[in-house]
Amino acid sequence: MRYPKLATMTENPGYGQFCPVAVAAEIIAERWTPLVLRALFCGATRFGEIQASVPRMSSALLSRRLKDLEQANIVERRQVEKGKGFEYFLTPSGAELFPVLDQMGNWAQKWLRREIISDKNLDPDVLFWELRRNILAANYQVEQRRVVEFQLQGVPAERRFYWLVFEPGDVDICVKNPGYDINLWVNSKLRTLVELWLGHRKISAAIDDDSLQLDGDAPDVDAFSNLFTCSHFAKVGELPPAVPN
């Protein structure tokens, strides 16, 4: 049996305690590490896919964190079957961490609702990465290309527009106009979309109060509720928060 090699965690000298919480924290509580694990739990395997889920994390730091997790027997690196490069997969040890992160997310939805949606945490790149991942996981299918244009309010001009391009069997995120015909236009504040994603609000309520505007043919407008799949933590987000907003 292999055990975590704590000496590899060079940035953290350790707590010097035999408490299991302290020892586990030395491995999984490093800055960014829980988010790297989140990406792996969500199905990311390639370096670029993982980095897309943590856009503010440098490539060098991500590489270091993956090496730490690999040496701790939480992540396994494998050569891709075709082409060059590697893929990263959770080991059985790593997979058993899922309930830990799951409970962290549910706890935050209950007790830190206000902090989750504070301005400093509203990153559109993360939202659209999460949205694309959920769409792929839900196996949302189209028979021909469909394009959804999002115009975000309350963000810098260079981050105002995003496009989701649906193709049979795939969906892509564009930050520059892909040049295709648009089937559905979505106009909303970024905060509103994040609240919808987290389950804090219902799409129907956002449409009713005009904080979410959808423009397109009726079938495309109706399809929005299916393509805008909510967060894994949305069920808890639908419940009243422990601390009122």
LOFI-297028 format. One record per residue (C-alpha): chain; residue in three letters; residue number from 0; x, y, z. Coordinates in Angstrom, 3 decimals, decimal comma, m for minus. Example, Ala and Ser with C-alpha at 12.3 -4.5 7.8 and 13.67 -1.06 7.14 Angstrom:
<sites>
chaine residu num xx yy zz
A ala 0 12,300 m4,500 7,800
A ser 1 13,670 m1,060 7,140
</sites>
This chain:
<sites>
chaine residu num xx yy zz
A met 0 0,000 0,000 0,000
A arg 1 1,253 3,462 m0,870
A tyr 2 0,888 6,333 1,557
A pro 3 0,983 10,113 1,011
A lys 4 4,531 11,416 0,985
A leu 5 4,148 14,521 3,089
A ala 6 7,755 15,584 2,563
A thr 7 6,900 16,508 m1,040
A met 8 4,665 19,371 0,075
A thr 9 7,619 21,720 0,085
A glu 10 5,655 24,955 0,479
A asn 11 3,967 23,789 3,665
A pro 12 6,299 22,775 6,504
A gly 13 3,409 20,984 8,187
A tyr 14 1,514 21,503 11,409
A gly 15 3,631 19,065 13,427
A gln 16 0,556 17,336 14,840
A phe 17 m0,620 13,745 14,771
A cys 18 m4,240 14,907 14,418
A pro 19 m5,725 13,317 11,245
A val 20 m7,300 16,658 10,299
A ala 21 m3,906 18,355 10,459
A val 22 m2,211 15,686 8,357
A ala 23 m4,991 15,710 5,729
A ala 24 m4,957 19,507 5,606
A glu 25 m1,232 19,491 4,815
A ile 26 m2,110 17,721 1,554
A ile 27 m5,509 18,968 0,419
A ala 28 m5,776 22,421 1,990
A glu 29 m2,966 24,060 0,004
A arg 30 m4,111 27,137 m1,914
A trp 31 m5,888 26,116 m5,153
A thr 32 m5,650 22,379 m4,418
A pro 33 m9,367 21,900 m3,588
A leu 34 m10,275 23,621 m6,874
A val 35 m7,899 21,380 m8,827
A leu 36 m9,610 18,406 m7,200
A arg 37 m12,991 19,903 m8,071
A ala 38 m12,009 20,019 m11,741
A leu 39 m10,929 16,371 m11,633
A phe 40 m14,178 15,367 m9,931
A cys 41 m16,030 17,208 m12,699
A gly 42 m14,339 15,108 m15,376
A ala 43 m11,406 17,286 m16,475
A thr 44 m8,388 15,168 m17,396
A arg 45 m6,117 17,302 m19,586
A phe 46 m3,942 20,089 m18,181
A gly 47 m5,731 22,728 m20,252
A glu 48 m9,147 21,541 m19,086
A ile 49 m8,090 21,766 m15,456
A gln 50 m6,580 25,213 m15,947
A ala 51 m9,776 26,446 m17,625
A ser 52 m11,579 25,802 m14,335
A val 53 m9,063 27,942 m12,412
A pro 54 m8,288 30,780 m14,852
A arg 55 m6,452 32,849 m12,225
A met 56 m4,026 30,050 m11,393
A ser 57 m0,662 30,133 m13,156
A ser 58 0,460 27,190 m15,271
A ala 59 3,564 26,775 m13,125
A leu 60 1,573 26,573 m9,905
A leu 61 m0,959 24,164 m11,409
A ser 62 1,875 21,918 m12,575
A arg 63 3,345 21,967 m9,069
A arg 64 0,024 21,187 m7,416
A leu 65 m0,596 18,250 m9,777
A lys 66 2,862 16,867 m8,993
A asp 67 2,145 17,196 m5,272
A leu 68 m1,154 15,357 m5,663
A glu 69 0,482 12,681 m7,772
A gln 70 3,204 12,089 m5,182
A ala 71 0,547 11,983 m2,466
A asn 72 m1,188 9,153 m4,378
A ile 73 m4,307 11,258 m4,930
A val 74 m3,808 11,787 m8,666
A glu 75 m2,388 9,455 m11,309
A arg 76 m0,770 10,832 m14,457
A arg 77 m1,104 8,723 m17,609
A gln 78 0,289 9,079 m21,113
A val 79 m2,509 9,761 m23,605
A glu 80 m3,276 6,802 m25,838
A lys 81 m2,965 8,825 m29,020
A gly 82 m0,745 11,849 m29,529
A lys 83 1,438 13,627 m27,028
A gly 84 0,799 14,755 m23,496
A phe 85 m0,652 13,359 m20,317
A glu 86 m4,005 12,973 m18,630
A tyr 87 m4,721 13,147 m14,918
A phe 88 m7,080 10,862 m13,051
A leu 89 m8,092 10,480 m9,443
A thr 90 m6,828 7,381 m7,678
A pro 91 m9,164 5,459 m5,331
A ser 92 m7,656 7,567 m2,536
A gly 93 m8,475 10,749 m4,433
A ala 94 m11,997 9,617 m5,310
A glu 95 m12,779 9,183 m1,613
A leu 96 m12,255 12,924 m1,136
A phe 97 m15,413 13,754 m3,092
A pro 98 m17,742 13,736 m0,038
A val 99 m15,349 16,159 1,691
A leu 100 m15,556 18,743 m1,109
A asp 101 m19,261 18,049 m1,576
A gln 102 m19,975 18,876 2,048
A met 103 m17,804 22,001 1,836
A gly 104 m19,892 23,268 m1,071
A asn 105 m23,200 22,476 0,605
A trp 106 m22,032 24,130 3,825
A ala 107 m21,092 27,294 1,932
A gln 108 m24,465 27,361 0,170
A lys 109 m26,157 27,247 3,575
A trp 110 m23,927 29,524 5,652
A leu 111 m21,947 31,708 3,209
A arg 112 m24,589 32,581 0,617
A arg 113 m23,758 36,285 0,676
A glu 114 m20,012 35,698 0,353
A ile 115 m20,408 33,275 m2,567
A ile 116 m22,004 35,925 m4,776
A ser 117 m19,890 38,886 m3,643
A asp 118 m18,544 40,977 m6,511
A lys 119 m14,992 39,674 m6,084
A asn 120 m16,162 36,106 m6,785
A leu 121 m18,233 36,769 m9,918
A asp 122 m15,955 35,416 m12,665
A pro 123 m17,717 34,862 m16,023
A asp 124 m14,959 32,543 m17,282
A val 125 m15,636 30,158 m14,425
A leu 126 m19,402 30,356 m14,965
A phe 127 m19,176 29,416 m18,632
A trp 128 m16,621 26,665 m17,968
A glu 129 m19,001 25,176 m15,401
A leu 130 m21,973 25,612 m17,707
A arg 131 m20,248 23,880 m20,631
A arg 132 m19,133 21,030 m18,391
A asn 133 m22,671 20,453 m17,137
A ile 134 m24,127 20,622 m20,644
A leu 135 m21,704 17,950 m21,822
A ala 136 m22,367 15,805 m18,743
A ala 137 m26,115 16,064 m19,333
A asn 138 m25,573 14,954 m22,949
A tyr 139 m27,623 17,877 m24,259
A gln 140 m27,970 17,232 m28,004
A val 141 m28,811 19,324 m31,045
A glu 142 m29,427 18,111 m34,580
A gln 143 m27,754 21,119 m36,166
A arg 144 m25,663 24,044 m35,039
A arg 145 m27,316 26,365 m32,519
A val 146 m25,631 29,492 m31,160
A val 147 m26,470 31,363 m27,970
A glu 148 m25,067 34,847 m27,427
A phe 149 m24,761 36,116 m23,859
A gln 150 m24,459 39,836 m23,194
A leu 151 m23,418 40,404 m19,594
A gln 152 m24,169 43,558 m17,692
A gly 153 m21,957 44,935 m14,939
A val 154 m18,648 43,543 m16,250
A pro 155 m15,685 45,131 m18,078
A ala 156 m16,303 45,665 m21,794
A glu 157 m13,786 43,007 m22,829
A arg 158 m15,725 40,347 m20,879
A arg 159 m19,225 41,402 m21,865
A phe 160 m19,930 38,878 m24,614
A tyr 161 m19,766 35,083 m24,597
A trp 162 m21,091 32,609 m27,128
A leu 163 m22,072 28,992 m26,659
A val 164 m21,832 27,121 m29,957
A phe 165 m23,734 23,850 m29,968
A glu 166 m22,784 21,256 m32,555
A pro 167 m24,042 17,666 m32,749
A gly 168 m22,083 15,917 m30,010
A asp 169 m20,192 18,964 m28,728
A val 170 m20,475 22,488 m27,342
A asp 171 m17,827 25,197 m27,367
A ile 172 m17,314 28,520 m25,575
A cys 173 m16,257 31,536 m27,621
A val 174 m15,131 34,894 m26,288
A lys 175 m14,989 36,357 m29,783
A asn 176 m17,925 36,384 m32,182
A pro 177 m17,720 33,031 m34,012
A gly 178 m19,474 34,536 m37,045
A tyr 179 m22,427 32,156 m37,044
A asp 180 m26,100 33,061 m37,082
A ile 181 m27,432 33,619 m33,558
A asn 182 m30,434 31,573 m32,458
A leu 183 m30,871 32,959 m28,952
A trp 184 m29,796 36,228 m27,343
A val 185 m29,421 36,336 m23,556
A asn 186 m29,114 39,672 m21,764
A ser 187 m28,555 39,708 m18,021
A lys 188 m26,313 40,810 m15,209
A leu 189 m23,547 38,347 m14,427
A arg 190 m24,815 38,206 m10,844
A thr 191 m28,240 37,081 m12,026
A leu 192 m26,779 34,238 m14,094
A val 193 m24,628 33,108 m11,165
A glu 194 m27,651 33,167 m8,866
A leu 195 m29,561 31,050 m11,380
A trp 196 m26,630 28,666 m11,694
A leu 197 m26,384 28,256 m7,911
A gly 198 m30,117 27,708 m7,473
A his 199 m30,643 30,946 m5,549
A arg 200 m33,241 32,084 m8,085
A lys 201 m35,581 30,472 m10,606
A ile 202 m35,298 31,196 m14,316
A ser 203 m39,019 31,892 m14,513
A ala 204 m38,795 34,492 m11,729
A ala 205 m35,819 36,202 m13,397
A ile 206 m37,750 36,405 m16,669
A asp 207 m40,821 37,772 m14,888
A asp 208 m38,917 40,617 m13,223
A asp 209 m36,982 41,324 m16,455
A ser 210 m33,568 40,642 m14,900
A leu 211 m33,158 37,896 m17,520
A gln 212 m34,054 38,776 m21,095
A leu 213 m34,291 36,099 m23,772
A asp 214 m34,780 36,925 m27,443
A gly 215 m35,228 34,346 m30,165
A asp 216 m37,718 31,954 m31,667
A ala 217 m40,043 30,329 m29,155
A pro 218 m38,375 26,864 m29,328
A asp 219 m34,961 28,378 m28,606
A val 220 m36,312 30,476 m25,738
A asp 221 m38,040 27,418 m24,296
A ala 222 m34,821 25,389 m24,612
A phe 223 m32,893 27,812 m22,393
A ser 224 m34,092 26,114 m19,219
A asn 225 m32,630 22,832 m20,463
A leu 226 m29,281 24,142 m21,665
A phe 227 m28,712 26,341 m18,592
A thr 228 m28,062 23,362 m16,344
A cys 229 m27,598 24,284 m12,708
A ser 230 m24,739 23,655 m10,315
A his 231 m24,287 20,400 m8,449
A phe 232 m24,972 22,470 m5,327
A ala 233 m28,180 24,052 m6,640
A lys 234 m30,494 21,819 m4,611
A val 235 m29,053 23,241 m1,404
A gly 236 m29,037 26,683 m2,993
A glu 237 m32,798 26,470 m3,446
A leu 238 m33,235 26,203 0,324
A pro 239 m33,359 29,307 2,527
A pro 240 m29,850 30,269 3,706
A ala 241 m28,995 29,813 7,382
A val 242 m27,893 33,457 7,478
A pro 243 m30,480 35,693 5,742
A asn 244 m29,151 37,711 2,792
</sites>
